[in-house]
Amino acid sequence: MPKLNTVEAANALSASDFFETYDKHTALSLDTNAELQICKGDASHIPAPLFEQCLKLIELTSAQDYRNSEMKWSVSSKRKEMKLPDMRYIILVEKTTSQLAGFISFMITYEDGYEVVYIYEIHFTPEWQGRGLGRELMKTVEDIGQRVGVSKAMLTVFKANSRAVRWYHDLGYREDDFSPGPRVLRNGTVKEPSYIILSKQLND
């Protein structure tokens, strides 16, 4: 039987085996946080109400940026993307209310010929923003990517979300070589893309 490559080997694992193999210390400081509990898995293992809370949080925080971009906003398209079989989630839930505090989703995949961990979403409810949880989840996913053996972490961010762009820069992300540049339309107008692709080197 031929040996699987890095991406295929990681995605061949069940969600539980994936996290058992590659996630050695999810957000250590959160483990002792009496207010939160951690839920890890893929869409098929996330309780439906919690999954819908994640979708609604994306809509709350990002739908307007989608509407203002060439991507546009579609609940059905976003739900379909969120249910991709290789998409993994780390979700933080309030223990007392079972309400969503925030989450990160990511996938081990290929991007422009590179093996990468692509971060699709990271969102927090207003009550849980600014507490350092985002940095912990980003570091956790980067550590997972290093253990899997991919070359870099990548993500897409809307230019209009200048606060997020600065935050990612603070975490060491820079514009990727494959981030789209401006396009010249037939009438000569230069159209700038509404988003940029950022990346951070994980393994040489």
LOROKE-335191 format. One record per residue (C-alpha): residue in one letter; x negated, y, z. Coordinates in steps of 0.2 Angstrom, whole numbers, plus 5000, padded with zeros to 4 digits. Example, Ala and Ser with C-alpha at 12.3 -4.5 7.8 and 13.67 -1.06 7.14 Angstrom:
2
residu  px  py  pz
A  4938  4978  5039
S  4932  4995  5036
***
This chain:
204
residu  px  py  pz
M  5000  5000  5000
P  4992  5017  4995
K  4988  5029  5009
L  4999  5044  5011
N  4992  5061  5010
T  4993  5074  5024
V  5010  5081  5019
E  5018  5064  5015
A  5012  5056  5031
A  5018  5070  5042
N  5035  5070  5033
A  5037  5051  5034
L  5039  5052  5052
S  5055  5054  5061
A  5058  5071  5070
S  5055  5063  5087
D  5039  5054  5081
F  5033  5070  5072
F  5034  5080  5088
E  5027  5066  5099
T  5012  5064  5087
Y  5008  5083  5083
D  5015  5093  5097
K  5005  5091  5112
H  5010  5106  5122
T  5026  5115  5116
A  5026  5132  5124
L  5018  5126  5141
S  5023  5141  5150
L  5041  5138  5145
D  5041  5121  5153
T  5041  5129  5170
N  5054  5142  5165
A  5069  5139  5175
E  5080  5148  5163
L  5076  5139  5147
Q  5076  5121  5140
I  5068  5116  5124
C  5076  5106  5110
K  5066  5099  5096
G  5071  5090  5080
D  5078  5092  5063
A  5095  5098  5058
S  5102  5080  5059
H  5098  5079  5077
I  5103  5096  5083
P  5120  5097  5090
A  5132  5106  5078
P  5137  5120  5089
L  5119  5124  5092
F  5115  5123  5074
E  5129  5135  5070
Q  5122  5147  5083
C  5105  5147  5074
L  5114  5151  5058
K  5124  5165  5066
L  5108  5172  5073
I  5099  5173  5056
E  5114  5182  5049
L  5114  5194  5064
T  5096  5198  5062
S  5092  5196  5043
A  5108  5196  5032
Q  5107  5215  5029
D  5089  5213  5023
Y  5094  5199  5011
R  5108  5209  5004
N  5096  5223  5001
S  5084  5212  4992
E  5084  5202  4976
M  5087  5186  4986
K  5105  5191  4992
W  5114  5183  5007
S  5123  5167  5006
V  5129  5158  5021
S  5131  5141  5011
S  5113  5143  5003
K  5105  5147  5020
R  5114  5132  5028
K  5108  5121  5014
E  5090  5127  5017
M  5091  5124  5035
K  5097  5106  5033
L  5082  5101  5021
P  5076  5084  5028
D  5058  5090  5032
M  5063  5105  5041
R  5058  5105  5060
Y  5065  5115  5074
I  5060  5121  5091
I  5075  5129  5099
L  5076  5138  5116
V  5092  5136  5125
E  5098  5145  5141
K  5101  5131  5154
T  5115  5139  5163
T  5126  5144  5148
S  5119  5132  5134
Q  5118  5148  5123
L  5104  5150  5111
A  5090  5161  5116
G  5079  5159  5100
F  5071  5147  5089
I  5058  5144  5076
S  5059  5132  5060
F  5045  5126  5049
M  5040  5113  5036
I  5025  5104  5032
T  5024  5106  5013
Y  5014  5112  4998
E  5013  5130  4992
D  5004  5134  4977
G  4994  5118  4978
Y  4989  5120  4996
E  4995  5109  5011
V  5003  5122  5023
V  5015  5123  5037
Y  5028  5136  5031
I  5037  5145  5044
Y  5055  5148  5038
E  5063  5157  5053
I  5059  5164  5070
H  5073  5173  5078
F  5078  5178  5096
T  5094  5185  5103
P  5092  5203  5110
E  5092  5198  5128
W  5076  5187  5124
Q  5066  5198  5113
G  5050  5206  5119
R  5046  5193  5132
G  5031  5185  5123
L  5041  5169  5118
G  5039  5172  5099
R  5020  5172  5101
E  5021  5156  5110
L  5032  5148  5097
M  5021  5154  5083
K  5005  5147  5092
T  5014  5131  5094
V  5018  5129  5076
E  5000  5134  5071
D  4993  5121  5083
I  5005  5108  5075
G  4998  5113  5058
Q  4980  5111  5064
R  4984  5094  5070
V  4993  5089  5054
G  4977  5095  5045
V  4985  5108  5033
S  4974  5122  5027
K  4985  5137  5033
A  5002  5144  5040
M  5013  5154  5028
L  5029  5164  5030
T  5039  5176  5020
V  5044  5193  5028
F  5055  5207  5021
K  5045  5223  5018
A  5059  5233  5026
N  5057  5224  5042
S  5041  5234  5046
R  5042  5229  5064
A  5040  5211  5060
V  5026  5214  5047
R  5016  5223  5061
W  5019  5209  5073
Y  5013  5196  5061
H  4998  5207  5057
D  4994  5207  5076
L  4995  5188  5076
G  4982  5187  5062
Y  4993  5185  5046
R  4988  5194  5030
E  4995  5196  5013
D  4993  5179  5004
D  4985  5179  4987
F  5001  5172  4980
S  5012  5186  4987
P  5021  5193  4972
G  5016  5210  4965
P  5026  5224  4957
R  5035  5220  4940
V  5036  5232  4926
L  5054  5232  4919
R  5058  5234  4900
N  5062  5252  4903
G  5045  5255  4911
T  5051  5256  4928
V  5040  5248  4941
K  5049  5237  4953
E  5041  5232  4970
P  5046  5215  4977
S  5057  5217  4993
Y  5046  5204  5002
I  5028  5199  5005
I  5021  5182  5008
L  5009  5181  5023
S  4996  5168  5028
K  4984  5163  5041
Q  4970  5151  5039
L  4971  5136  5051
N  4958  5123  5044
D  4944  5126  5032
***
